[in-house]
Amino acid sequence: MTNPYTTAPMPPQPPLRPAPKWARKRYVLPALALAFFIGIGAGGASGDDSKTTEAKPTSASPQPTVTVTTTAEAPEPEPAPTVTATKTVRVTRTVTATPAPDTGTVADDDSSGADVYYGNCSEARAAGAAPVHRGEPGYGSHLDRDNDGVGCDT
């Protein structure tokens, strides 16, 4: 029977190698900081005045206060130079096309308006039909940009 209180043998350990640089910094930098603060504390307590800890009372004597007040007048600013802007305007002339002469035939309004087509709002305005409402002859979705039912409204 084997002894239940014995431990298993440990596996062999690999040979030790030096610690990496980051691991050395982890121990060296805090040790240097601690030594620095201990040195500051020991150096500050080693002076002759540090042995006496009695506080010396100091009395403040009143001192006269001198106040100087000056008044300066600001010079008036010069007026800004006048700037003249010139704008060139091109004048365009709008010509309204006259309607075709009446041929003398009488036609219903519904049959004559069914074939009306305006390629753009300029054509509709020239024909005197602008604004064109949805359902009227000549209305097209390409004339109604905001889709509110009124073409060539602006």
Number of C-alpha atoms within 10 A of each C-alpha: 3 5 6 6 6 7 7 6 6 6 6 6 6 6 5 6 6 7 8 8 8 8 10 11 11 10 10 10 11 11 11 11 11 10 12 12 11 12 11 10 11 11 10 10 11 10 9 7 8 10 9 7 7 7 6 6 6 6 6 6 6 6 6 6 6 6 5 5 6 4 5 6 5 6 6 6 6 6 6 6 6 6 6 6 6 6 6 6 6 6 6 6 6 7 7 10 11 9 9 6 6 7 6 6 5 8 8 7 9 10 10 11 12 11 9 12 13 18 11 13 20 13 14 21 16 16 14 14 18 20 17 22 19 16 10 14 19 20 23 20 13 14 24 19 12 12 11 11 17 21 25 22 15 7
